[in-house]
Amino acid sequence: MPKPIIVDAHAHVLDAETIALLQREVPKLAPKLIPIDDDFAILEMMDVVQNPFPRGAWDLERRFEDMERYGLDRQVVAVCPQTLLYGAEVQASLTVAQIQNDQISAMCARYPDKFAGLAAAPMQAPELAAEELTRAMRDKKLGGAMIGSNIGGKNLDDPDFDPFWEVADALGAFILVHPIHVAGIERQRSYYLKNIIGNPLDTTIAAACLVFGGVIERFPNITFFMSHGGGFTPYQAGRFVHGWNVRDEPKQRLKGRPEASLDKLVYDTILHAPEPLQFLIENVGADRVMLGTDYPFDMGQYDMVSVVKSLGLDPATERKVSSGTIGRLLPAGFATAAV
């Protein structure tokens, strides 16, 4: 009996070759690595400082070692969120995205049994972002894109983004929604709350806007993949529905009931405890849950293979979570039957 494949559907990369290219082509925006020790550095990029920045982000050999250690056969790789430069000048932001997209595409071509990829795009310029998504998916064979949970403080239902959604819908894109520049940061500066609470909070706001703004309803061919277990969305979905039932405001742009849009969202497994993951799988179904680790960041969950196994799922359900769902949903993926 072949061993089932394990796919990490949520991982990030910013390898050393890409850093060097960015430093050469866009020096004012390029990332800078300041070594700490053999395992970590500090990443500086515009006003963003990531400390620590793990070696697995830029060192592929370390990544392969970690994948083997954690039982991961393959990864879907996206850019690091620190490189989504929505506040930068548009053409420079496009160059940063294109370099990374070309590099991820080349990495996937070099290691087709290890990686599938997602693109970045300058979402502050939606028409340009749509062009880059088209290039990335058609020419570079990437499966879609990772975008921020907000774009310079604009929610994802803002009509300005419709040109991007129209193209993503036509392409059947897989869109990973990842938190950046989270809401309420002024009250989350202590205790690492900006990540512990802020990241899932901003993902929840993004999900609510995609639902109540009618984005999912109007663009049904896009797969919206909500990071970190969807934030609070799956656990407060009843509140979404109740609000729609008793208030007029949620009906302003959503034509149908919210359940139809909520039922199209898909999620990763990064919940840091088996009980909420069990709830998620039981309530939305394994067809909408994909194993993810958030590699290589410190708030990732690298023991996810053992956590999924600990749930005692039936073999068919476990296969869906471990590889089947991502294999079905990702347009430019890889076979996930067995290794």
C-alpha positions in Angstrom: 0.0 0.0 0.0 1.6 3.3 -1.0 2.2 5.9 1.7 -0.3 8.8 1.5 1.2 12.1 0.5 1.3 14.9 3.0 1.0 18.4 1.5 1.6 21.6 3.5 -0.9 24.0 1.9 0.3 27.1 3.7 4.0 27.9 3.6 6.2 30.9 2.7 9.6 31.4 1.0 12.1 34.2 0.4 15.2 32.3 -0.7 18.8 33.7 -0.8 18.8 34.0 -4.6 15.6 36.0 -4.6 17.0 38.3 -1.9 20.1 38.9 -4.1 18.0 39.7 -7.1 15.8 42.1 -5.2 18.8 43.9 -3.8 20.2 44.3 -7.3 16.9 45.3 -9.1 15.0 47.3 -6.5 17.6 48.3 -3.9 15.4 50.8 -2.1 12.7 48.1 -1.4 14.9 45.1 -1.2 15.0 42.9 2.0 18.1 43.0 4.2 19.2 40.0 6.3 21.1 40.7 9.4 22.4 37.4 10.8 21.7 36.5 14.5 23.1 32.9 14.5 23.1 29.8 12.4 19.3 29.5 12.6 17.9 33.0 12.5 18.4 36.5 11.1 16.6 39.8 11.3 14.7 40.7 8.1 14.3 44.4 7.3 12.1 45.5 4.5 10.9 49.1 4.3 9.3 49.8 7.7 8.9 46.1 8.5 11.3 44.3 10.8 10.8 40.6 11.3 12.8 39.3 14.3 13.5 36.4 14.2 13.5 35.4 10.6 14.1 31.7 10.4 16.7 30.1 8.2 14.2 27.9 6.5 12.8 30.9 4.7 15.9 31.5 2.7 17.9 28.2 2.9 16.3 25.4 0.8 18.5 22.7 2.2 17.2 23.6 5.7 13.7 23.6 4.3 14.1 20.1 2.9 15.5 18.9 6.3 12.6 20.4 8.1 10.0 18.9 5.7 11.5 15.5 6.2 11.6 16.0 10.0 7.9 17.0 10.2 6.6 14.4 7.7 5.8 16.9 4.9 6.2 15.6 1.3 5.2 18.7 -0.5 4.5 22.4 0.1 2.4 25.1 -1.5 4.7 28.1 -1.2 3.8 31.8 -1.2 5.8 34.9 -0.7 6.5 36.0 2.9 3.8 38.5 3.9 6.5 41.1 4.7 7.1 41.5 1.0 3.5 42.5 0.1 4.5 46.1 -0.4 1.0 47.7 -0.9 2.3 51.0 0.5 5.2 51.2 -2.0 5.3 52.9 -5.4 3.3 50.8 -7.8 5.9 50.0 -10.4 8.5 49.1 -7.8 6.0 46.9 -6.0 5.2 45.2 -9.3 8.9 44.5 -9.9 9.2 43.0 -6.4 6.2 40.8 -7.1 7.4 39.7 -10.6 10.8 38.8 -9.3 9.4 36.7 -6.6 6.8 35.1 -8.9 9.5 34.2 -11.4 11.6 32.7 -8.7 8.8 30.7 -7.1 7.9 29.4 -10.6 11.5 28.4 -11.2 11.7 26.6 -7.8 8.5 24.7 -8.6 9.9 23.7 -12.0 13.1 22.6 -10.5 11.4 20.6 -7.7 8.0 19.6 -9.2 7.5 16.8 -6.7 8.2 19.2 -3.8 6.5 22.5 -4.6 3.6 24.2 -6.1 3.4 28.0 -5.9 1.2 31.1 -5.4 1.9 34.5 -6.8 2.1 38.0 -5.3 0.6 41.1 -7.0 0.5 44.8 -6.4 -3.0 45.0 -5.1 -2.9 48.7 -4.6 -3.3 48.9 -8.4 -6.0 46.3 -9.1 -5.8 46.3 -12.9 -2.0 45.8 -12.8 -2.5 43.1 -10.2 -4.9 41.4 -12.5 -2.4 41.5 -15.3 0.3 40.0 -13.1 -2.0 37.3 -11.8 -2.8 36.4 -15.4 1.0 36.2 -16.3 1.7 34.2 -13.1 -1.0 31.7 -13.7 -0.8 31.3 -17.5 2.9 31.8 -18.2 4.5 30.8 -14.9 2.1 28.0 -14.0 1.3 29.3 -10.5 -2.0 28.3 -9.0 -3.3 31.7 -7.8 -2.0 34.3 -5.4 -1.5 35.2 -1.8 -3.0 38.6 -0.9 -3.3 40.6 2.3 -6.4 40.6 4.5 -6.6 44.3 3.7 -5.0 46.5 1.1 -3.6 49.6 2.6 -6.5 49.6 5.1 -9.1 49.0 2.4 -11.3 45.9 3.0 -11.5 43.3 0.2 -15.0 44.1 -0.8 -14.0 47.6 -1.9 -15.3 48.1 -5.5 -11.9 49.2 -6.5 -10.8 45.6 -6.4 -13.5 44.3 -8.7 -11.1 44.3 -11.8 -8.8 41.9 -9.9 -11.7 39.7 -8.8 -13.1 39.5 -12.3 -9.8 38.2 -13.7 -9.2 35.9 -10.7 -12.7 34.5 -11.3 -12.1 33.9 -15.0 -8.8 32.1 -14.2 -10.4 30.0 -11.4 -7.7 31.3 -9.1 -6.8 29.9 -5.7 -6.5 32.9 -3.4 -4.8 32.6 0.0 -6.0 35.5 2.2 -3.2 36.2 4.7 -3.3 38.8 7.5 -1.1 41.9 7.3 -1.2 45.4 8.9 -3.9 44.2 11.3 -6.8 46.3 12.6 -6.7 47.6 16.1 -2.9 47.5 16.3 -2.9 50.5 18.8 -4.4 48.2 21.4 -2.3 45.1 20.6 1.3 46.3 21.0 1.8 44.3 24.2 2.2 40.6 24.7 2.6 39.9 20.9 -1.2 40.4 20.7 -0.7 41.8 17.1 -0.1 38.2 16.0 -1.8 36.1 18.7 -5.1 38.1 18.3 -4.5 40.6 15.5 -3.8 38.1 12.7 -6.9 35.9 13.2 -9.0 39.1 13.8 -8.0 40.6 10.5 -8.6 37.4 8.7 -12.1 37.4 10.2 -12.7 40.9 9.0 -11.6 39.9 5.5 -13.9 36.9 5.5 -16.9 38.9 6.7 -16.3 41.5 3.9 -16.0 38.8 1.3 -19.3 37.4 2.4 -21.4 40.5 3.2 -19.8 42.5 0.4 -21.0 39.9 -2.1 -17.6 39.1 -3.5 -17.9 35.4 -3.1 -21.4 35.5 -4.4 -20.4 37.5 -7.5 -17.2 35.6 -8.3 -18.0 32.0 -7.6 -15.0 30.5 -9.4 -12.5 31.9 -7.0 -11.3 29.6 -4.1 -10.9 31.8 -1.0 -8.4 30.0 1.3 -8.6 31.6 4.8 -5.4 31.3 6.8 -5.0 30.3 10.5 -8.2 28.3 10.6 -10.2 31.2 9.2 -9.5 33.4 12.2 -12.8 33.4 14.2 -15.0 32.9 11.2 -16.0 29.2 11.5 -16.7 29.6 15.2 -18.8 32.8 14.8 -20.6 31.8 11.6 -23.9 31.6 13.4 -23.5 35.2 14.5 -22.9 36.2 10.9 -26.2 34.5 10.0 -28.1 35.9 12.9 -27.0 39.4 12.1 -28.2 39.0 8.5 -31.5 37.7 9.8 -32.2 40.6 12.2 -30.5 43.6 10.6 -30.8 45.4 7.3 -27.1 46.5 7.1 -25.8 43.0 6.2 -28.2 42.8 3.3 -27.0 46.0 1.5 -24.8 44.2 -1.0 -25.3 40.5 -0.4 -28.2 39.3 -2.5 -28.6 35.7 -1.1 -28.2 34.3 2.4 -24.8 34.4 4.0 -24.7 30.6 4.4 -24.2 30.2 0.6 -21.0 32.3 0.7 -19.7 31.0 4.1 -20.0 27.5 2.7 -17.5 28.3 -0.1 -14.7 29.4 2.2 -11.9 26.9 2.8 -9.4 26.8 5.7 -6.1 25.6 6.9 -5.5 23.6 10.0 -3.3 26.1 12.0 -5.3 26.3 15.2 -2.6 25.1 17.7 -4.9 22.6 19.5 -6.7 19.5 18.4 -10.1 20.4 19.8 -10.8 23.5 17.6 -9.4 21.6 14.6 -11.8 18.7 15.3 -14.7 21.2 15.4 -13.6 22.8 12.2 -13.4 19.5 10.3 -16.8 18.3 11.7 -18.6 21.6 11.0 -17.3 22.5 7.5 -16.2 19.1 6.3 -12.8 17.8 5.2 -13.5 18.9 1.6 -12.9 22.5 2.9 -9.9 21.9 5.3 -6.2 21.6 4.2 -3.2 20.8 6.3 -1.0 23.9 6.7 2.0 24.8 8.9 2.8 28.5 8.2 6.4 27.4 7.8 8.9 28.9 8.6 7.5 31.4 11.1 7.4 31.2 14.9 3.6 31.2 15.0 3.5 28.2 12.7 2.4 24.7 13.7 5.0 22.2 12.5 3.6 19.2 14.3 0.5 19.3 12.2 0.9 15.8 10.7 0.8 14.2 14.2 -2.0 16.5 15.3 -4.2 15.4 12.3 -3.4 11.8 13.0 -4.3 12.2 16.7 -7.9 13.2 15.8 -8.7 9.6 14.9 -10.3 10.5 11.5 -11.3 7.8 9.2 -8.7 7.2 6.4 -10.7 8.9 3.7 -11.2 12.1 5.8 -7.6 12.1 6.8 -6.5 11.8 3.2 -8.6 14.8 2.2 -7.1 17.0 4.9 -3.6 15.8 4.3 -3.6 16.2 0.5 -6.8 15.5 -1.3 -8.5 18.8 -0.8 -5.5 20.9 -1.9 -5.0 18.6 -4.8 -8.6 19.2 -5.9 -8.7 22.9 -5.4 -5.3 24.1 -6.6 -5.3 24.8 -10.4 -1.6 24.4 -10.9 -0.7 21.7 -8.3 0.7 18.3 -8.4 -0.7 14.7 -8.1 -1.4 13.9 -4.5 -2.4 10.2 -4.7 0.7 8.5 -3.2 4.5 8.5 -2.9 
